[in-house]
Amino acid sequence: MKPGLKKTFSVVLIILTIISFVLPFGMLKVEASAKDDPYTQLAKGTTVYNGKDYKGQYNPLFYYLNYEDLRQAFGTDAEKLIEHYVIFGIKEKRVANRLIGDSIDYVVPTGKEDVVIVQKTTHDNGGMTYAQEIQARSIAKQIADNINARAAAIDAEKQAEADAKNKGKDNSKKSSGKSKQKEVEKVKDIEKVAYACGVVKAYCDIGTYTTEGQIYRTAYGVFIGREYSCAGSTRALGLILDYMGITWYHKNINQWADQWCQVIVDGQEGFADPLISCAGYGKHPNEGGDAKKSYSYASVRKKFDVYTPIIR
């Protein structure tokens, strides 16, 4: 399996890992609910096969994550996974009681009723020199900081407006405990990512598209060298996403094919493509996703309207 995403493991998986190793297995007897999402169901999946409990050596979530062939064959079917482990996995010496190496991937909802594996990868820089990377990262950080700051300001403004509306209302409801303030909807990660896509596209628009030379594949080429490609624009956006705290994976890296960022936003799978200035939940349109449901830069530009450090 290819090495994958850069920063942290999914919060759900971190919690499950800590619990699984710190607490005795006997304390983890929880039943899967029909209301649970697929990966939570898997984490609670059965460890029993033909009346024998393998809980001391088998964790269905870990078994699922460790082996891509099992994910392809059985999905999140806990019954099939335990059956495979007992009949074949033990003989094949497959590991099922811990996560192994770089097989620690991200399991996230697709926005429908299933889950997707987002690979954990170490992103390459496309061949930038040390000096070039410092310059590219400086610009990417400024862009990310400005977007995050504007999003925080918008959230604060909305909260202040909501507080003002609630002011002066009947205090008796509050004292009785029956009053419940409606939570203010915050700026979505996908909106921030869509804006970042547009910023990268603006840099590309003042440059030249090429697949020749030394910098077209790099963020330096996009931000400073005025040369870009889908590879370079993806890496430029990726640097911004790093500083925004958005988990991403470089799709089709080092291939002669369209490239973009596969992202984890608002708790689910998404995509971000700077060359078409949009981001969305689910799959990229090239993979069958619905482009009409994406967020374009144009749709979020007025909301953010932040300073962009373009070097002329």
Secondary structure, DSSP 8 states (H G I E B T S, - for coil): -----SS---HHHHHHHHHHHHS-GGGG-----TTS-HHHHHHT---EETTEE-TTT--HHHHHHH-HHHHHHHTT-HHHHHHHIIIIITTTT---SS--GGG--EEEE-SSSSEEEE-------SS--HHHHHHHHHHHHHHHHHHHHHHHHHHHHHHHHHHHHHTTS-HHHHHHT-----------HHHHHHHHHHHHHHHHHTSEE-S-SSSTTSHHIIIIISEE-HHHHHHHHHHHHHHHT-EEEEETTTSSS--EEEEEETTEEEEEEGGGTEEEESS-GGGT--GGGSEEHHHHHHHH--------
